[in-house]
Amino acid sequence: MHHAPEVVRLLANYPGMVAATVGTGLMVVVVITSLVIARQRLPYEAWYLVHLSAYAGIALAWVHQIPTGNELAANPAAAAYWTALYLATLALLMVFRIVQPVFSAAWYRMHVTEVTVEGLGVVSLRISGRHLDRLGARAGQFFLWRFLTRERWWAAHPFSLSAAPDGRSLRITVKSVGDFSSRIGEVPPGTRVIAEGPFGVFTAAVRRRERVVLIAGGIGITPIRALLEEMPGHPGDLALIYRVLRDDELVFRDELVALARERGITLHYVVGDHNGPDGARLLSPEHLRALIPALAEREVYRCGPPAMMRVVEQNARRAGVPAKYIHTERFALAL
């Protein structure tokens, strides 16, 4: 019965409690929005803004922890140590969140040079600049992209390269699945771009077997398409399984055919609804072995929706592929 008055007294009389309470509330909101069920329902921009508030939560916690905390107020050495940690963290944030992006924009001078419609709700952006070879980007990796328009400059979005980097330009391909991605085709050529990265180990560098099968689901074809272009191999070493629900969801069809013809890549399109009469058979262990004979002797790269990737991993292992030879890049489609 006395809890409410006690809380009021703490907030009113104890130094720093209001700031600490607000900071704690912000951190709780960050945790809640990080849960999968909440993350899938939030637009990316809203999620991004909420997580930026974590910085404010940490700063507000300092007001309660350092100047007024009993343990630290009575121990100047400990207070100085924790203050130094806060200042070091602030310096790192300034360097990596402000100084480095500004330097990157000035050094690489990235800008959109071409916007191409690839299919229903799918758009590619070609981004050119200078010194791009010094990025050290590999096929299969992704960047955090920031398009410097009035509506988009403040948020960075992760997109994989959809073509092997050539040192002169980079290409990304985006499917309309959220507020930002549905408007990506509106980005005009000439728009300045800041890219943070490259990130990820879904590259040919982790390959340990001579023969490889790459399995893509939907827009998960983007890093797979880049890998098919860059990954070394003799004719027959590389095979692609491309899974979509409908034929009009196939992206890069002409490019894949050209790559297959040029490099001797085996192509398999698996089209159909998994809820249909034959849906249970699609990408089953038996189906995978029928598409790729001696599958157990190949390395597997897979990219697509998380649910599909779980099924592919289970069935590839049942078909005899050891777990250490299965590499995954998961696409979260709430962008």
ROTOR-767811 format. One line per 2 residues: number of its first residue (from 1); their letters; for each residue x, y, z of N, C-alpha, C. Coordinates in steps of 0.001 Angstrom, whole numbers. Layout:
<nodes>
NUM	A	X:Y:Z:X:Y:Z:X:Y:Z | ...
</nodes>
This chain:
<nodes>
1	MH	814:-1198:0:0:0:0:854:1258:0 | 2114:1114:453:2991:2284:551:4017:2330:-580
3	HA	3850:1417:-1563:4854:1374:-2635:4864:2658:-3454 | 3697:3151:-3832:3630:4335:-4679:4260:5553:-4027
5	PE	3915:5885:-2751:4572:7030:-2113:6088:6862:-2013 | 6560:5618:-1763:7998:5372:-1669:8689:5653:-2991
7	VV	8058:5235:-4108:8618:5503:-5432:8691:6992:-5685 | 7632:7701:-5297:7611:9155:-5488:8738:9808:-4698
9	RL	8949:9358:-3441:10017:9936:-2630:11393:9680:-3240 | 11576:8442:-3772:12857:8131:-4399:13122:9032:-5594
11	LA	12100:9209:-6422:12266:10022:-7618:12476:11490:-7273 | 11817:11938:-6221:11870:13357:-5890:13112:13727:-5096
13	NY	13591:12801:-4261:14641:13164:-3313:16003:12550:-3600 | 16048:11461:-4324:17326:10781:-4555:17936:11316:-5843
15	PG	19131:11882:-5794:19737:12496:-6987:19902:11496:-8135 | 19529:11937:-9314:19739:11129:-10512:18725:10037:-10753
17	MV	17734:9861:-9854:16793:8760:-10007:15865:8943:-11201 | 15462:10167:-11476:14571:10394:-12621:15285:10022:-13924
19	AA	16518:10489:-14062:17293:10158:-15263:17517:8655:-15371 | 17858:8017:-14237:18103:6578:-14260:16837:5806:-14617
21	TV	15688:6263:-14124:14427:5581:-14430:14088:5701:-15917 | 14276:6902:-16457:14024:7081:-17894:14985:6217:-18712
23	GT	16268:6197:-18314:17246:5379:-19021:16914:3904:-18968 | 16484:3444:-17794:16090:2037:-17662:14903:1724:-18553
25	GL	13938:2640:-18591:12767:2431:-19457:13162:2320:-20921 | 14097:3169:-21356:14557:3101:-22747:15225:1769:-23040
27	MV	16053:1284:-22110:16732:3:-22322:15733:-1153:-22356 | 14684:-1083:-21546:13645:-2127:-21559:12943:-2143:-22916
29	VV	12658:-952:-23451:12011:-878:-24770:12913:-1483:-25840 | 14214:-1219:-25752:15165:-1797:-26712:15131:-3321:-26643
31	VI	15121:-3867:-25428:15092:-5323:-25262:13804:-5903:-25846 | 12668:-5276:-25549:11382:-5789:-26038:11336:-5786:-27557
33	TS	11801:-4700:-28173:11764:-4614:-29639:12804:-5499:-30298 | 13730:-6058:-29531:14710:-6990:-30090:14172:-8410:-30164
35	LV	13066:-8687:-29460:12465:-10010:-29534:11954:-10262:-30947 | 12095:-11475:-31415:11753:-11801:-32802:10316:-11420:-33129
37	IA	9378:-11730:-32241:7966:-11481:-32522:7685:-9993:-32678 | 8415:-9152:-31900:8243:-7709:-32024:9002:-7178:-33231
39	RQ	10205:-7692:-33469:11040:-7232:-34584:10349:-7435:-35924 | 9625:-8546:-36058:8976:-8845:-37332:7792:-7928:-37615
41	RL	7246:-7303:-36569:6077:-6447:-36750:6428:-4971:-36852 | 7672:-4635:-36571:8090:-3234:-36597:8701:-2870:-37937
43	PY	8350:-1704:-38487:9105:-1215:-39649:10561:-1017:-39263 | 11450:-1227:-40222:12880:-1115:-39920:13225:248:-39346
45	EA	12611:1319:-39895:12923:2663:-39429:12565:2842:-37962 | 11412:2293:-37549:11004:2393:-36148:11970:1617:-35258
47	WY	12329:407:-35691:13292:-403:-34934:14623:323:-34801 | 15073:946:-35873:16357:1654:-35876:16330:2824:-34893
49	LV	15238:3592:-34897:15123:4724:-33991:15110:4273:-32534 | 14369:3208:-32256:14310:2699:-30884:15702:2306:-30409
51	HL	16464:1642:-31267:17788:1194:-30854:18789:2343:-30754 | 18574:3420:-31486:19400:4602:-31272:19182:5165:-29876
53	SA	17962:4988:-29331:17677:5508:-27996:18478:4790:-26914 | 19086:3634:-27242:19940:2948:-26265:21100:3847:-25837
55	YA	21614:4680:-26752:22677:5609:-26389:22193:6593:-25318 | 20958:7088:-25490:20403:8003:-24483:20229:7295:-23155
57	GI	19820:6017:-23192:19661:5254:-21955:20974:5115:-21201 | 22042:4861:-21926:23361:4729:-21289:23812:6059:-20707
59	AL	23593:7148:-21459:23988:8469:-20967:23207:8842:-19710 | 21917:8554:-19674:21106:8866:-18499:21516:8019:-17294
61	AW	21939:6780:-17551:22391:5933:-16446:23645:6510:-15794 | 24481:7174:-16583:25702:7775:-16029:25371:8789:-14937
63	VH	24305:9569:-15130:23925:10605:-14163:23674:10004:-12786 | 23098:8802:-12768:22804:8150:-11493:24002:7346:-10975
65	QI	24737:6738:-11885:25789:5805:-11474:27043:6504:-10976 | 27540:7487:-11699:28853:8046:-11392:28793:9180:-10348
67	PT	28083:10278:-10639:28166:11390:-9681:27493:11116:-8344 | 26441:10275:-8329:25657:10139:-7100:25645:8731:-6525
69	GN	26200:7747:-7214:26212:6385:-6686:27056:6296:-5425 | 26527:5630:-4415:27216:5577:-3123:28622:4993:-3238
71	EL	28746:3888:-3959:30032:3214:-4053:31067:4074:-4765 | 30630:4773:-5833:31589:5540:-6632:31828:6930:-6069
73	AA	30813:7527:-5444:30990:8860:-4866:32038:8837:-3761 | 32147:7712:-3061:33122:7588:-1977:34457:7020:-2436
75	NP	34580:6720:-3724:35816:6125:-4233:36228:6854:-5507 | 36992:7918:-5382:37372:8726:-6556:38081:7917:-7638
77	AA	38908:6946:-7238:39627:6157:-8246:38652:5338:-9086 | 37682:4698:-8426:36687:3910:-9163:35833:4801:-10042
79	AA	35469:5985:-9515:34660:6921:-10312:35429:7372:-11550 | 36732:7645:-11365:37553:8060:-12505:37658:6936:-13534
81	YW	37792:5695:-13051:37898:4544:-13956:36632:4409:-14807 | 35464:4452:-14156:34210:4300:-14905:33944:5492:-15812
83	TA	34323:6668:-15362:34183:7851:-16225:35046:7707:-17472 | 36259:7175:-17295:37149:6960:-18442:36544:5958:-19421
85	LY	35893:4923:-18892:35240:3952:-19779:34129:4609:-20580 | 33334:5444:-19916:32268:6158:-20625:32849:7057:-21711
87	LA	33906:7784:-21368:34503:8696:-22345:35134:7939:-23514 | 35767:6802:-23222:36343:5989:-24302:35249:5471:-25228
89	TL	34133:5040:-24634:33011:4563:-25448:32454:5685:-26298 | 32308:6872:-25705:31825:8032:-26460:32758:8365:-27615
91	AL	34070:8293:-27357:35031:8573:-28418:34918:7575:-29560 | 34747:6289:-29222:34593:5263:-30260:33321:5490:-31071
93	LM	32241:5870:-30384:30996:6166:-31102:31187:7331:-32061 | 31874:8367:-31610:32112:9521:-32469:32932:9121:-33697
95	VF	33952:8272:-33475:34829:7873:-34574:34073:7023:-35589 | 33363:5974:-35095:32767:5006:-36013:31385:5410:-36514
97	RI	30693:6280:-35788:29357:6698:-36219:29352:8031:-36964 | 30384:8844:-36753:30385:10173:-37376:31627:10387:-38227
99	VQ	32809:10276:-37604:34048:10597:-38332:34270:9643:-39506 | 34168:8321:-39242:34418:7365:-40319:33427:7491:-41475
101	PV	32094:7597:-41217:31179:7780:-42351:31454:9053:-43148 | 31795:10149:-42451:32101:11394:-43167:33354:11219:-44022
103	FS	34377:10571:-43460:35593:10311:-44231:35283:9408:-45425 | 34465:8373:-45192:34109:7449:-46265:33409:8175:-47403
105	AA	32482:9069:-47042:31758:9814:-48074:32703:10674:-48902 | 33675:11291:-48239:34609:12161:-48960:35611:11369:-49780
107	WY	36049:10200:-49254:37097:9426:-49918:36549:8623:-51094 | 35449:7910:-50885:34939:7018:-51925:33978:7715:-52885
109	RM	33348:8784:-52448:32418:9549:-53286:31398:8650:-53992 | 30796:7784:-53236:29811:6872:-53817:28531:7617:-54185
111	HV	27938:7183:-55277:26675:7754:-55718:25952:6753:-56611 | 24656:6863:-56638:23834:5979:-57461:23983:6391:-58921
113	TE	24327:5428:-59768:24474:5729:-61190:23391:5091:-62043 | 22708:4067:-61499:21712:3376:-62312:20691:2686:-61406
115	VT	19434:2794:-61776:18342:2107:-61076:17619:1238:-62100 | 17562:-75:-61839:17006:-1022:-62811:15930:-1872:-62154
117	VE	14786:-1948:-62786:13718:-2839:-62329:14037:-4246:-62804 | 14189:-5175:-61858:14556:-6551:-62177:13349:-7473:-62295
119	GL	12254:-7094:-61688:11067:-7939:-61685:10006:-7315:-60814 | 8986:-8091:-60491:7869:-7592:-59708:8343:-7202:-58310
121	GV	8390:-5881:-58042:8796:-5393:-56732:10268:-5554:-56421 | 11111:-5768:-57424:12550:-5970:-57212:13322:-4942:-58039
123	VS	14228:-4222:-57373:14977:-3145:-58018:16462:-3292:-57699 | 17307:-3066:-58709:18757:-3047:-58506:19269:-1617:-58569
125	LR	20242:-1310:-57707:20915:-26:-57741:22400:-258:-58008 | 22914:415:-59018:24341:396:-59314:24959:1624:-58650
127	IS	25988:1395:-57831:26609:2462:-57054:28074:2556:-57450 | 28458:3708:-57954:29833:3920:-58414:30556:4865:-57464
129	GR	31865:4941:-57631:32678:5811:-56798:34131:5692:-57211 | 35014:6116:-56338:36449:6011:-56616:37111:5190:-55503
131	HL	38224:4561:-55820:38988:3745:-54864:38174:2574:-54309 | 37143:2124:-55007:36296:1072:-54444:37040:-250:-54315
133	DR	38100:-423:-55065:38890:-1650:-54929:39535:-1754:-53548 | 39749:-614:-52882:40378:-613:-51566:39415:-1045:-50454
135	LG	38141:-1181:-50768:37190:-1663:-49777:37446:-3130:-49433 | 38032:-3872:-50371:38283:-5296:-50149:37012:-6119:-50101
137	AR	35967:-5678:-50783:34691:-6388:-50754:34778:-7686:-51538 | 34043:-8701:-51068:33953:-9995:-51731:32495:-10310:-52040
139	AG	32285:-11095:-53078:30939:-11597:-53359:30431:-12365:-52146 | 29156:-12162:-51802:28557:-12805:-50647:28492:-11906:-49433
141	QF	29211:-10778:-49449:29206:-9877:-48306:28113:-8818:-48446 | 27890:-8080:-47351:26891:-7026:-47364:27474:-5756:-46763
143	FL	26811:-4639:-47039:27146:-3337:-46475:25917:-2772:-45768 | 26148:-1801:-44906:25072:-969:-44386:25029:284:-45258
145	WR	23918:466:-45951:23815:1519:-46950:23003:2687:-46414 | 23510:3876:-46624:22814:5097:-46228:22694:6000:-47458
147	FL	21462:6211:-47915:21218:7030:-49100:20898:8452:-48652 | 21690:9413:-49100:21630:10768:-48566:20561:11606:-49264
149	TR	19322:11158:-49118:18168:11956:-49520:17506:12512:-48259 | 16590:13433:-48426:15949:14075:-47283:15240:13070:-46392
151	ER	14633:12040:-46993:13846:11085:-46224:14679:9936:-45672 | 15860:9670:-46247:16560:8419:-45938:17940:8587:-45318
153	WW	18451:9783:-45164:19852:9986:-44773:20169:9433:-43389 | 19192:9390:-42501:19482:9080:-41093:19526:7587:-40801
155	AA	18996:6730:-41684:18908:5295:-41404:19788:4508:-42361 | 20525:3538:-41796:21357:2643:-42601:20664:1292:-42732
157	HP	20682:717:-43928:19987:-539:-44201:20970:-1573:-44741 | 20881:-2830:-44278:21810:-3864:-44742:21318:-4533:-46026
159	FS	22145:-4500:-47066:21831:-5193:-48312:23098:-5858:-48840 | 22946:-7087:-49328:24076:-7828:-49886:24392:-7353:-51298
161	LS	25633:-7558:-51702:26010:-7318:-53094:25354:-8379:-53971 | 24795:-7942:-55098:24169:-8902:-56012:25003:-9138:-57257
163	AA	26189:-8565:-57300:27150:-8822:-58380:28541:-8776:-57767 | 29442:-9537:-58326:30814:-9532:-57813:31408:-8138:-57976
165	PD	32035:-7592:-56935:32625:-6250:-57048:33762:-6229:-58053 | 33809:-5170:-58858:34834:-5076:-59898:35822:-3950:-59644
167	GR	35722:-3295:-58476:36642:-2207:-58156:36173:-858:-58638 | 35156:-831:-59519:34654:438:-60055:33244:747:-59580
169	SL	32452:-298:-59307:31074:-84:-58876:30609:-1281:-58052 | 29525:-1089:-57337:28890:-2131:-56539:27408:-2154:-56903
171	RI	26819:-3350:-56823:25389:-3447:-57128:24663:-4131:-55980 | 23515:-3572:-55609:22627:-4225:-54665:21266:-4406:-55321
173	TV	20541:-5405:-54855:19213:-5680:-55394:18264:-5857:-54230 | 17150:-5143:-54261:16256:-5040:-53110:14844:-5426:-53523
175	KS	14195:-6231:-52676:12805:-6600:-52886:11912:-5752:-52005 | 10760:-5357:-52523:9816:-4531:-51782:9121:-5371:-50718
177	VG	9590:-5245:-49466:8980:-5987:-48365:8727:-5093:-47155 | 9027:-3799:-47235:8840:-2912:-46102:8786:-1472:-46558
179	DF	8687:-543:-45593:8514:870:-45925:9674:1407:-46757 | 10903:1085:-46362:12050:1609:-47094:12224:907:-48429
181	SS	12237:-426:-48399:12523:-1171:-49618:11446:-957:-50680 | 10221:-645:-50264:9170:-416:-51257:9380:891:-52013
183	RI	10241:1780:-51470:10489:3066:-52129:11912:3187:-52673 | 12645:2079:-52643:14037:2147:-53055:14174:2548:-54519
185	GE	13181:2183:-55341:13228:2542:-56747:13072:4026:-57005 | 12663:4782:-55967:12494:6228:-56101:13796:6986:-55883
187	VP	14852:6284:-55442:16146:6951:-55244:16672:7406:-56603 | 16867:8687:-56816:17279:9149:-58145:18772:8944:-58395
189	PG	19148:8666:-59639:20581:8627:-59973:21251:9941:-59571 | 22470:9818:-59083:23185:10980:-58582:23147:11109:-57076
191	TR	22252:10354:-56414:22158:10411:-54962:23463:9955:-54322 | 23988:10747:-53389:25196:10356:-52678:24889:9209:-51719
193	VI	25882:8346:-51522:25702:7136:-50728:26876:6988:-49764 | 26570:6560:-48540:27604:6160:-47577:27403:4680:-47293
195	AE	28463:3901:-47404:28390:2459:-47168:29355:2073:-46062 | 28853:1366:-45055:29694:838:-43977:29883:-655:-44224
197	GP	31119:-1098:-44252:31385:-2495:-44517:32687:-2647:-45301 | 32896:-3811:-45890:31964:-4938:-46006:31920:-5797:-44752
199	FG	30794:-6520:-44580:30593:-7413:-43457:30232:-8807:-43975 | 30461:-9807:-43123:30021:-11160:-43437:31132:-12066:-43916
201	VF	30947:-13359:-43652:31915:-14391:-44051:31286:-15382:-45026 | 30161:-15018:-45621:29481:-15878:-46592:30162:-15700:-47947
203	TA	31412:-16139:-48022:32232:-15901:-49210:32912:-17197:-49645 | 33564:-17119:-50782:34295:-18285:-51285:35484:-18633:-50405
205	AV	35880:-17725:-49504:37048:-17978:-48660:36828:-19122:-47672 | 35561:-19415:-47328:35296:-20494:-46366:35118:-21844:-47064
207	RR	35209:-21859:-48360:35011:-23095:-49133:36177:-24058:-48927 | 35852:-25347:-48718:36882:-26359:-48501:36731:-27564:-49433
209	RE	35666:-27599:-50222:35472:-28702:-51159:35497:-28185:-52591 | 35871:-29062:-53495:35985:-28657:-54896:34630:-28371:-55519
211	RV	33617:-29165:-55174:32297:-29024:-55792:31328:-28395:-54790 | 30480:-27500:-55305:29605:-26690:-54454:28203:-26650:-55048
213	VL	27192:-26673:-54172:25827:-26382:-54583:25364:-25166:-53796 | 24819:-24186:-54499:24320:-22962:-53879:22798:-22984:-53947
215	IA	22142:-22805:-52808:20686:-22906:-52716:20139:-21554:-52294 | 19275:-20983:-53142:18712:-19657:-52884:17201:-19753:-52774
217	GG	16645:-18945:-51883:15200:-18841:-51761:14767:-17413:-51959 | 13913:-17153:-52965:13404:-15804:-53199:14512:-14808:-53457
219	IG	14449:-13660:-52746:15442:-12612:-52950:16784:-13001:-52341 | 16857:-14137:-51674:18138:-14670:-51219:19075:-15009:-52360
221	IT	18600:-14881:-53587:19449:-15107:-54754:20534:-14041:-54870 | 20384:-12893:-54196:21316:-11777:-54436:22772:-12118:-54097
223	PI	23108:-12563:-52884:24522:-12914:-52659:24939:-14171:-53406 | 23976:-15077:-53651:24276:-16295:-54419:24662:-15930:-55843
225	RA	23939:-14993:-56427:24233:-14534:-57789:25658:-13978:-57858 | 26060:-13194:-56857:27416:-12649:-56824:28451:-13758:-56667
227	LL	28167:-14742:-55810:29100:-15849:-55603:29285:-16667:-56875 | 28216:-16891:-57621:28322:-17647:-58861:29262:-16967:-59851
229	EE	29319:-15653:-59784:30183:-14899:-60688:31640:-14954:-60234 | 31889:-14948:-58928:33256:-14835:-58422:33890:-16175:-58055
231	MP	33073:-17122:-57602:33610:-18370:-57060:34342:-19170:-58138 | 35593:-19548:-57911:36324:-20317:-58924:35779:-21736:-59042
233	GH	35969:-22326:-60203:35531:-23700:-60402:35582:-24089:-61860 | 35747:-25382:-62083:35700:-25922:-63432:34250:-26225:-63802
235	PG	33953:-26394:-65096:32584:-26756:-65485:32093:-27971:-64711 | 30905:-27824:-64113:30321:-28901:-63329:30588:-28791:-61832
237	DL	31540:-27939:-61446:31843:-27803:-60014:30757:-27048:-59264 | 30100:-26116:-59951:29104:-25267:-59297:27702:-25621:-59782
239	AL	26759:-25673:-58839:25357:-25926:-59188:24487:-24989:-58373 | 23390:-24534:-58963:22454:-23639:-58300:21070:-24281:-58217
241	IY	20478:-24228:-57016:19056:-24555:-56830:18372:-23272:-56392 | 17425:-22812:-57191:16749:-21529:-56944:15277:-21810:-56673
243	RV	14848:-21584:-55424:13501:-21925:-54968:12623:-20680:-54880 | 11493:-20694:-55603:10504:-19618:-55541:9106:-20227:-55559
245	LR	8126:-19434:-55140:6747:-19918:-55148:6123:-19832:-56529 | 6457:-18754:-57260:5870:-18540:-58582:6962:-18208:-59589
247	DD	6679:-18489:-60836:7661:-18280:-61901:8053:-16809:-62019 | 7098:-15873:-61753:7417:-14457:-61910:8282:-13926:-60773
249	EL	8604:-14770:-59777:9492:-14357:-58691:10961:-14647:-58992 | 11230:-15329:-60102:12615:-15597:-60488:13299:-14291:-60887
251	VF	14419:-13990:-60236:15177:-12767:-60501:16502:-13154:-61163 | 16994:-12293:-62034:18275:-12500:-62729:18233:-13717:-63659
253	RD	17073:-14072:-64194:16997:-15272:-65032:17981:-15208:-66189 | 18012:-14082:-66910:18922:-13961:-68062:20384:-13990:-67621
255	EL	20690:-13323:-66503:22068:-13305:-66018:22509:-14695:-65576 | 21616:-15424:-64921:21962:-16777:-64472:22204:-17702:-65653
257	VA	21382:-17577:-66685:21573:-18403:-67882:22914:-18081:-68534 | 23243:-16780:-68600:24515:-16386:-69209:25699:-16903:-68391
259	LA	25613:-16809:-67056:26679:-17326:-66200:26814:-18837:-66339 | 25671:-19527:-66413:25696:-20984:-66555:26365:-21388:-67855
261	RE	26049:-20674:-68913:26626:-20992:-70221:28131:-20696:-70232 | 28515:-19591:-69613:29919:-19161:-69638:30795:-20019:-68740
263	RG	30256:-20449:-67569:31090:-21090:-66564:30760:-22562:-66340 | 29793:-23087:-67071:29448:-24489:-66917:28731:-24782:-65601
265	IT	27858:-23867:-65177:27108:-24015:-63923:25803:-24750:-64199 | 25436:-25681:-63336:24170:-26405:-63453:23079:-25612:-62750
267	LH	21976:-25327:-63465:20866:-24546:-62924:19651:-25430:-62682 | 19019:-25258:-61522:17751:-25918:-61224:16800:-24890:-60614
269	YV	15668:-24649:-61285:14627:-23797:-60724:13583:-24695:-60081 | 13304:-24448:-58799:12288:-25217:-58075:11131:-24260:-57798
271	VG	10077:-24389:-58570:8953:-23458:-58522:7713:-24197:-58035 | 7023:-23607:-57044:5789:-24219:-56572:5514:-23876:-55127
273	DH	4253:-23953:-54757:3824:-23657:-53393:4073:-24875:-52511 | 4738:-24674:-51374:5013:-25797:-50489:3742:-26344:-49841
275	NG	2647:-25583:-49934:1366:-26071:-49416:573:-26839:-50466 | 1116:-26953:-51670:435:-27667:-52746:559:-29174:-52603
277	PD	-19:-29914:-53545:-18:-31384:-53474:1378:-31993:-53378 | 2340:-31429:-54114:3703:-31967:-54095:4648:-31150:-53229
279	GA	4084:-30250:-52410:4913:-29327:-51646:5853:-30015:-50676 | 5417:-31091:-50055:6250:-31776:-49067:7499:-32387:-49696
281	RL	7444:-32664:-50995:8585:-33291:-51669:9661:-32284:-52043 | 9280:-31011:-52217:10223:-30010:-52702:11351:-29796:-51694
283	LS	12572:-29942:-52171:13792:-29795:-51386:13884:-30788:-50236 | 13168:-31896:-50345:13342:-33001:-49402:14701:-33648:-49664
285	PE	15190:-34490:-48756:16479:-35159:-49030:16485:-35904:-50355 | 15369:-36573:-50667:15282:-37328:-51929:15296:-36379:-53125
287	HL	14579:-35262:-53001:14537:-34290:-54085:15919:-33655:-54302 | 16593:-33301:-53213:17924:-32713:-53329:18899:-33676:-54006
289	RA	18831:-34957:-53628:19729:-35940:-54253:19385:-36161:-55722 | 18089:-36042:-56052:17696:-36191:-57459:18211:-35022:-58291
291	LI	18177:-33810:-57716:18663:-32639:-58437:20189:-32631:-58535 | 20850:-33014:-57441:22313:-32946:-57368:22848:-34328:-56992
293	PA	23160:-35166:-57957:23763:-36462:-57633:25074:-36264:-56867 | 25363:-37194:-55962:26553:-37107:-55102:26547:-35822:-54286
295	LA	25353:-35426:-53837:25214:-34212:-53034:26097:-34254:-51786 | 26214:-35412:-51173:26976:-35543:-49926:28441:-35169:-50097
297	ER	28923:-35142:-51334:30322:-34815:-51585:30523:-33329:-51895 | 29441:-32562:-51848:29532:-31137:-52172:29467:-30276:-50910
299	EV	29936:-29051:-51063:29748:-28027:-50045:28462:-27276:-50371 | 27747:-26821:-49349:26446:-26183:-49542:26489:-24744:-49039
301	YR	26130:-23819:-49904:25893:-22420:-49528:24393:-22171:-49670 | 23775:-21551:-48666:22327:-21342:-48733:21978:-19957:-48223
303	CG	20994:-19348:-48875:20542:-18023:-48474:19071:-17881:-48826 | 18283:-17435:-47865:16866:-17257:-48089:16141:-16999:-46791
305	PP	14816:-17066:-46805:14044:-16853:-45584:14441:-17858:-44509 | 14461:-17433:-43234:14929:-18315:-42151:14220:-19663:-42095
307	AM	12904:-19686:-42284:12179:-20965:-42197:12647:-21929:-43280 | 12825:-21417:-44493:13298:-22264:-45577:14714:-22748:-45312
309	MR	15558:-21873:-44753:16940:-22256:-44506:17048:-23354:-43460 | 16163:-23334:-42475:16162:-24414:-41478:15836:-25750:-42130
311	VV	14836:-25742:-43011:14444:-26973:-43708:15572:-27457:-44607 | 16207:-26530:-45328:17294:-26906:-46239:18453:-27519:-45458
313	EQ	18796:-26925:-44321:19898:-27475:-43540:19576:-28888:-43048 | 18364:-29072:-42512:17964:-30392:-42026:18022:-31429:-43146
315	NA	17470:-31061:-44307:17399:-32031:-45405:18758:-32270:-46050 | 19605:-31245:-46106:20953:-31450:-46647:21742:-32393:-45748
317	RR	21586:-32245:-44444:22290:-33149:-43525:21736:-34569:-43624 | 20417:-34681:-43782:19841:-36015:-43973:20302:-36645:-45281
319	AG	20631:-35794:-46249:21121:-36306:-47531:22614:-36627:-47476 | 23237:-36411:-46312:24621:-36832:-46142:25658:-35747:-46109
321	VP	25253:-34456:-46162:26230:-33366:-46132:26591:-33059:-44672 | 27852:-33169:-44280:28237:-32831:-42906:27953:-31360:-42592
323	AK	27594:-31069:-41346:27232:-29706:-40939:28350:-28707:-41217 | 29614:-29132:-41105:30735:-28201:-41285:30868:-27726:-42726
325	YI	30183:-28389:-43654:30237:-27981:-45058:28967:-27236:-45489 | 28183:-26766:-44537:26964:-26017:-44846:27139:-24590:-44330
327	HT	27046:-23618:-45236:27240:-22206:-44896:25935:-21450:-45162 | 25602:-20530:-44253:24287:-19893:-44309:24394:-18380:-44236
329	ER	23594:-17710:-45052:23336:-16275:-44941:21820:-16127:-44887 | 21313:-15697:-43735:19860:-15586:-43558:19390:-14202:-43922
331	FA	18248:-14139:-44606:17651:-12860:-44956:16468:-12608:-44050 | 16494:-11494:-43285:15333:-11048:-42528:14587:-10058:-43399
333	LA	13334:-10342:-43724:12621:-9593:-44749:11807:-8435:-44218 | 11994:-8049:-42943:11224:-6932:-42405:12009:-5631:-42550
335	L	12247:-5223:-43797:13019:-4012:-44067:12138:-2924:-44610
</nodes>
